[in-house]
Each structure stands twice: as C-alpha cells, then as structure tokens.
C-alpha cells in the first residue's frame, strides 16, 4: 500500500500540478484556456467559469494536504480571478464562459457552475482562512437555494440567463434529450454543500444536505437495478435509457462523504453507497482493470475516459474502507495500473489523455479546455493520500 501512496503523491506533485502551473496567465488572470491534443497552448482561448473553480479547488486542496506554499500562491491567483472576473457583481452568481482577457462571453448561469463555486471557495477558505471567500461561498449557497431550488418539483433546476430567468438546459443535456432535472447537477450540489458544511455547520445547510441525501436515495437511485438515473423530466420521470458508470461510482463516494460529514448512521444510505460500488464493479469493469464509460439504449461505450478511471479509484477505495472487502482493493490497484499504462500521457510536457479507445489508443481531444482541468485526477491523488495517511 505504501507503494501506491508514493506513486500517487509523485504523480500529483511531479506531473499533474506542474503541468497546470505552467498555464498560469499572469497578464489576464486565471489559467490559459486551452491546450490541444498536440500540447499546443492557445493563449487566446476562452476561459470557463467551472474550470476556474476547479483549478481553485485543486490548488487550495493541494496546499491544505501537502503544506507546499507554492500551491497557495496559485490558489490566491485563481481566487482573485474568480472574484474579479467570473463572479457577476450585478446579478450574482458565476458566469459560464469568459474570453481570454476575462470579459464575459456567455453570461448564462448554471446551477452546476454555482455549485463548483461553493466547492472551490469553501476549499480555499479551508486552506487560506480568507473570510471573504467563506462569505462568497455562503452567498452562492443562498443563490442556489433561492434561484435554483423548485419546491414544486422537489429538485434543483438547471440553467438560467444572466438575470436568473429559467432557460432550456442546453449545457447539461445530451443523448438527444433536454432534461429538466439531472443527476449530474444534484451530485455536485451535494459535493459542494458537504465541503461548505465542514467549515460552516449552519442549520439550514445541514437541512439541505439531509434533503439532498433523501433526493438521491428516493429519486435518483434505482433500488432495484442499483444504478443512478441520469436525465429526468419535471416530474422526476427518467427520459433516457442511460447508465453512466463513472458518475455512479463518483456519486457513491460523494454520497458517503456527506454521510460521514453529517455523522449519519442511516443504514439505507450506507447500503446505497456500497451497493452502487458493487454494482459498478460487477457490471462495468473490463478484464484489463479499466472502467467503461456508459450504456445508452442497451449499447455499451467502452471508451476509457480520464475522469472515470480517477473517480473509480476513489470510489472503490471508499467502498473498501466501508466493507473491508479486499476485492475493492484489487480493483483500486488494477485501475491504477491501467491508468499508469494508458491514460497518463508520457509525452514530454503532457498530462492525462482525455480518453483512450478499447485498444488503448488516445483520443485526439484537448488536454485542457473549459471541461478538462486538474480536478478529477488531482482530487483522486489527494483523496488517496489523505485516506492512506489515516489508514
């Protein structure tokens, strides 16, 4: 196990973080918005609101876990960019997209993006003790609740224009549907609120976390199949035959993190966490140890995506901690071996490929863009490091 810890720590500190640190934009703020598959930087590429928050979370958490002061300087840089440029001081909330100079380009507000703001700002507060960061995290929490939660639907709504008028959920819908409610947004609100609760154990926030866990158990999780639903209409009816293996195993440990943070001993919730992990292990793991992407209308997509492998390692390690079933530990090691061999980009100046096909050939997709950042693989490293120190 010590070998895994050392390899993961080395991957974080000697490969992942140094790659992203080279993208710091000292002139315009934030990080350079795009690195293509051929490792060419586009310094005039757009900068995403979500990706900025993800960078802020990563460098904040990296400082908190390692104590390396350099990481905090990057977190400070990203915090100022988020507050000064990504945050809408007129109408509240975080913008979806900025141009390379930091001027708003897509001013729409998505609850998913606001959740990442809460997640990043609460983590930055954990690292820096900057009270203004905590205040903004709390403000975004209130925005999510006031603008985003629908009592009628008992769900968080998705997409809005700049002034918070509801619009069609184009940004988080796919597979030929327009979803009024998504699993993706709900698991990331849960993730964000859990992190905020660690530094702000407020009564209303606690109530919302309990409510989110209930939504996941009663609405999103299918107790028969053990999969999570992905896309729903306004009545919580599933509108697509999709199983997202990566999201399921990610949700398993994020749900458990909320359970632990609230000190809950609710058997049905703990069983859900474990059953999701067993289901994905039984259904979606390849013989080579990797995790497949998804199943749509009965057809399995066996593409191996970078974030799916990263989240699976954390999810299965969490399941091992819950159950002490050694089979989960074997999955952790086989996933890591596969990732080292196939997903990690061994080219000079590379990071992790977006994905590889069934033969292990890399997909020619960006290494950095508004959706690909340091968050999933950086977090996998940090989670394993923290958990193994505790062990």
C-alpha positions in Angstrom: 0.0 0.0 0.0 2.9 2.4 0.7 3.9 1.9 -2.9 0.5 3.2 -4.1 0.7 6.2 -1.8 4.2 7.1 -3.0 3.3 6.7 -6.7 0.1 8.8 -6.4 1.9 11.5 -4.5 4.6 11.6 -7.1 2.0 11.8 -9.9 0.4 14.7 -8.2 3.4 16.7 -7.3 5.8 15.9 -10.1 3.4 15.5 -13.1 -0.2 16.8 -12.7 0.3 20.0 -10.8 3.5 21.1 -12.7 1.6 20.7 -16.0 -1.2 23.1 -14.8 1.2 25.5 -13.1 2.7 26.3 -16.5 -0.7 27.6 -17.7 -0.9 30.4 -15.2 -1.9 33.6 -17.0 -0.1 36.4 -15.2 -1.3 39.0 -17.7 -5.0 38.3 -17.9 -5.7 36.3 -14.8 -6.7 32.7 -14.3 -5.3 29.9 -16.4 -4.7 29.7 -20.2 -7.9 28.3 -21.6 -6.8 25.6 -24.0 -4.0 23.1 -24.7 -4.8 20.9 -27.7 -4.0 17.2 -28.1 -0.7 18.1 -29.6 0.2 20.1 -26.5 -0.1 23.4 -28.2 -1.2 26.2 -25.9 -3.8 28.7 -27.1 -3.3 31.8 -25.0 -6.4 33.5 -26.6 -8.8 30.6 -25.8 -11.9 31.2 -23.8 -11.8 30.6 -20.0 -14.6 28.6 -18.4 -16.3 29.5 -15.1 -16.5 25.9 -14.0 -12.9 25.2 -14.9 -11.7 28.2 -13.0 -13.5 27.0 -9.9 -12.0 23.5 -10.4 -8.5 24.9 -10.6 -9.1 27.0 -7.4 -10.3 23.8 -5.6 -7.3 21.8 -6.7 -4.6 24.2 -5.7 -6.4 25.0 -2.4 -6.7 21.3 -1.5 -3.1 20.6 -2.7 -1.8 23.3 -0.2 -4.1 22.1 2.6 -2.9 18.4 2.2 0.8 18.9 1.4 1.6 22.2 3.1 3.5 23.3 0.0 3.3 27.1 0.0 3.7 27.5 -3.8 0.3 25.9 -4.3 -1.4 28.5 -2.1 0.0 31.3 -4.3 -1.7 29.7 -7.3 -4.9 29.4 -5.3 -4.7 33.1 -4.4 -4.2 33.9 -8.1 -7.2 31.9 -9.1 -9.4 33.2 -6.2 -8.8 36.8 -7.4 -9.7 35.9 -11.0 -12.9 34.1 -9.9 -14.0 37.0 -7.6 -13.0 39.8 -10.0 -14.0 38.3 -13.4 -16.1 35.1 -13.1 -18.4 36.4 -10.4 -21.2 38.6 -11.6 -21.3 41.6 -9.2 -24.5 43.0 -10.8 -26.8 39.9 -10.9 -24.9 37.5 -8.6 -23.6 34.0 -9.5 -20.8 32.8 -11.7 -20.7 33.3 -15.4 -20.5 30.3 -17.7 -17.7 31.5 -20.0 -15.2 34.4 -20.4 -12.9 35.4 -23.2 -9.2 35.1 -22.7 -9.0 38.6 -21.2 -11.6 37.8 -18.6 -14.5 39.6 -20.1 -17.9 37.8 -20.0 -18.7 35.9 -23.2 -21.5 33.6 -22.1 -23.3 35.2 -19.2 -25.7 32.3 -18.5 -25.9 31.0 -15.0 -26.0 27.3 -14.4 -26.6 25.8 -11.0 -23.9 23.2 -11.7 -21.4 26.1 -12.1 -22.6 27.8 -8.9 -22.1 24.5 -7.0 -18.5 24.4 -8.2 -18.1 27.9 -6.9 -19.3 26.8 -3.5 -17.0 23.8 -3.6 -13.9 25.8 -4.6 -14.5 28.8 -2.3 -15.1 26.6 0.7 -11.9 24.7 0.0 -10.0 27.9 -0.5 -11.2 29.0 2.9 -10.1 25.7 4.4 -6.6 26.4 3.0 -6.3 30.2 3.4 -8.8 31.2 6.2 -9.8 34.1 4.0 -13.1 35.2 5.5 -14.3 36.9 2.3 -14.0 33.5 0.4 -16.3 31.9 3.0 -18.8 34.8 2.7 -18.9 34.4 -1.1 -19.4 30.6 -0.7 -22.3 31.2 1.6 -23.7 33.8 -0.8 -23.6 31.3 -3.6 -25.2 28.7 -1.4 -28.1 31.1 -0.9 -28.3 31.9 -4.6 -28.6 28.2 -5.4 -31.4 27.8 -2.8 -33.3 31.0 -3.8 -32.9 30.8 -7.6 -32.3 27.1 -8.2 -34.5 25.0 -5.9 -38.0 24.3 -7.1 -40.3 23.3 -4.2 -42.9 22.2 -6.8 -40.5 19.8 -8.4 -38.6 19.0 -5.2 -35.5 19.4 -7.4 -32.8 21.9 -8.3 -33.4 23.5 -11.6 -30.6 23.7 -14.2 -30.0 26.7 -16.5 -30.8 30.4 -16.3 -29.9 33.6 -18.2 -27.8 36.3 -16.6 -30.8 37.8 -14.8 -31.9 34.4 -13.5 -34.8 33.7 -15.8 -35.0 30.0 -16.4 -34.0 28.8 -19.9 -33.7 25.4 -21.6 -31.0 23.2 -20.1 -28.8 23.0 -23.2 -25.5 22.8 -21.3 -26.0 19.7 -19.3 -28.3 17.7 -21.6 -27.1 15.1 -24.1 -28.1 11.8 -25.6 -30.8 13.5 -27.6 -32.8 14.8 -24.7 -33.4 18.1 -22.9 -33.5 17.4 -19.2 -35.4 19.5 -16.7 -33.5 17.7 -13.9 -30.1 16.0 -14.0 -28.3 13.6 -11.7 -25.1 15.4 -12.5 -26.2 18.8 -11.1 -27.6 17.1 -7.9 -24.4 15.1 -7.1 -22.3 18.2 -7.4 -24.6 20.3 -5.3 -24.2 17.6 -2.7 -20.4 17.6 -3.1 -20.3 21.4 -2.7 -22.7 21.6 0.3 -20.7 18.8 2.1 -17.5 20.8 1.7 -19.1 24.0 2.9 -20.6 22.3 5.9 -17.1 21.3 7.0 -16.3 25.0 7.6 -19.8 26.4 8.1 -22.0 23.9 10.1 -25.1 26.0 9.6 -28.6 24.7 10.4 -30.2 25.5 7.1 -27.2 24.0 5.2 -27.5 20.8 7.3 -31.2 20.6 6.5 -30.4 20.9 2.8 -27.8 18.2 2.9 -30.2 15.8 4.6 -32.8 16.7 1.9 -30.2 16.1 -0.9 -29.4 12.7 0.5 -33.1 11.9 0.5 -33.4 13.0 -3.1 -30.5 10.8 -4.1 -32.0 7.8 -2.3 -35.6 8.2 -3.3 -35.5 9.9 -6.7 -32.1 9.3 -8.4 -31.0 5.9 -7.1 -32.9 2.9 -8.5 -33.1 0.4 -5.6 -33.7 -2.5 -8.0 -31.0 -2.0 -10.6 -28.6 -0.2 -8.3 -27.8 2.3 -11.0 -28.5 6.1 -10.8 -30.9 7.7 -13.2 -29.3 10.4 -15.4 -31.9 12.6 -17.0 -35.4 13.4 -15.7 -38.4 15.4 -16.7 -40.0 17.9 -14.2 -41.9 15.0 -12.6 -38.8 13.0 -11.9 -39.6 10.5 -14.6 -36.5 9.2 -16.4 -36.4 10.3 -20.0 -33.3 8.4 -21.3 -32.1 4.8 -21.0 -28.6 5.8 -19.8 -26.3 4.3 -17.2 -23.2 6.5 -16.5 -20.7 4.2 -14.9 -18.3 7.0 -13.9 -20.9 9.2 -12.4 -22.3 6.3 -10.4 -19.0 5.3 -8.7 -18.2 9.0 -8.2 -21.6 9.5 -6.6 -21.0 6.5 -4.3 -18.1 8.2 -2.5 -19.5 11.7 -2.7 -22.8 10.5 -1.0 -20.7 8.7 1.6 -18.7 11.9 2.2 -21.9 13.7 3.0 -23.0 10.8 5.3 -19.7 11.0 7.2 -19.6 14.8 7.4 -23.1 14.7 9.0 -22.2 11.8 11.3 -25.2 9.9 9.9 -25.7 6.2 10.8 -28.6 5.6 8.3 -28.4 2.0 7.2 -30.3 2.5 3.9 -27.9 5.3 2.8 -24.8 3.3 3.7 -26.2 0.3 1.8 -26.8 2.5 -1.2 -23.2 3.6 -1.2 -21.9 0.1 -1.0 -24.4 -1.4 -3.4 -23.6 1.2 -6.1 -19.9 0.2 -5.8 -20.6 -3.5 -6.0 -22.9 -2.9 -9.0 -20.3 -0.9 -11.0 -17.6 -3.4 -10.1 -19.8 -6.3 -11.3 -21.2 -4.6 -14.4 -18.6 -2.2 -15.9 -15.1 -3.3 -15.1 -13.1 -4.7 -18.0 -10.7 -7.7 -17.7 -7.8 -5.3 -18.0 -9.0 -3.5 -14.9 -10.4 -0.3 -16.5 -13.9 1.1 -16.2 -16.1 1.5 -19.2 -17.8 4.8 -19.9 -21.6 4.3 -20.2 -24.5 2.3 -21.6 -27.1 4.0 -23.8 -30.2 2.2 -25.1 -28.5 -1.1 -24.3 -25.2 -0.3 -26.1 -22.1 -0.1 -24.0 -19.5 2.6 -24.8 -16.2 1.0 -23.8 -14.1 4.2 -24.2 -11.9 4.7 -21.2 -12.2 8.4 -20.0 -9.6 10.0 -17.8 -12.0 11.2 -15.1 -13.9 7.9 -15.0 -10.8 6.0 -14.0 -9.8 8.6 -11.5 -13.2 8.7 -9.7 -13.4 4.9 -9.8 -10.2 4.5 -7.9 -11.5 6.8 -5.1 -15.0 5.2 -5.2 -13.6 1.7 -4.9 -11.1 2.7 -2.2 -14.0 4.2 -0.3 -16.0 1.0 -0.7 -13.0 -0.9 0.7 -12.9 1.3 3.7 -16.7 0.7 4.3 -16.7 -3.0 3.8 -13.0 -4.2 4.2 -13.7 -6.4 1.1 -10.3 -7.0 -0.4 -11.9 -7.3 -3.9 -12.3 -3.5 -3.9 -8.6 -3.0 -3.1 -7.7 -5.2 -6.0 -9.9 -3.0 -8.2 -8.0 0.1 -7.0 -4.7 -1.4 -7.9 -5.8 -2.7 -11.3 -7.4 0.7 -12.2 -4.2 2.5 -11.2 -2.1 0.1 -13.2 -4.3 0.6 -16.2 -4.3 4.4 -15.8 -0.5 4.5 -15.5 -0.1 2.5 -18.6 -2.8 4.0 -20.8 -4.3 7.3 -19.5 -1.3 9.1 -18.2 0.4 11.0 -21.1 4.1 10.1 -21.2 5.0 12.7 -23.7 7.3 15.5 -22.6 5.0 18.2 -21.3 1.9 16.0 -21.3 -0.7 15.4 -18.5 -3.5 12.8 -18.9 -5.2 12.0 -22.1 -8.9 12.8 -22.3 -9.6 9.2 -23.2 -8.4 6.1 -25.0 -10.2 3.6 -27.1 -10.6 -0.2 -26.4 -7.1 -0.8 -27.8 -5.5 1.9 -25.7 -5.1 4.5 -28.5 -5.5 8.1 -27.3 -8.5 10.1 -28.4 -7.4 13.3 -30.1 -9.1 15.7 -27.7 -7.9 18.7 -25.8 -5.7 18.2 -22.8 -7.0 21.4 -21.3 -10.3 23.3 -22.1 -13.4 24.5 -20.2 -14.2 20.9 -19.3 -10.8 19.4 -18.7 -8.8 20.6 -15.7 -6.9 19.4 -12.7 -9.9 18.5 -10.6 -10.7 14.8 -11.2 -7.2 13.4 -11.3 -5.8 15.9 -8.8 -8.6 15.0 -6.4 -8.0 11.3 -6.9 -4.4 11.8 -5.8 -5.3 14.0 -2.8 -8.1 11.6 -1.7 -5.9 8.6 -1.8 -3.1 10.4 0.0 -5.4 11.6 2.8 -7.1 8.3 3.2 -3.9 6.3 3.3 -2.4 8.6 5.9 -5.5 8.0 8.1 -5.2 4.2 7.5 
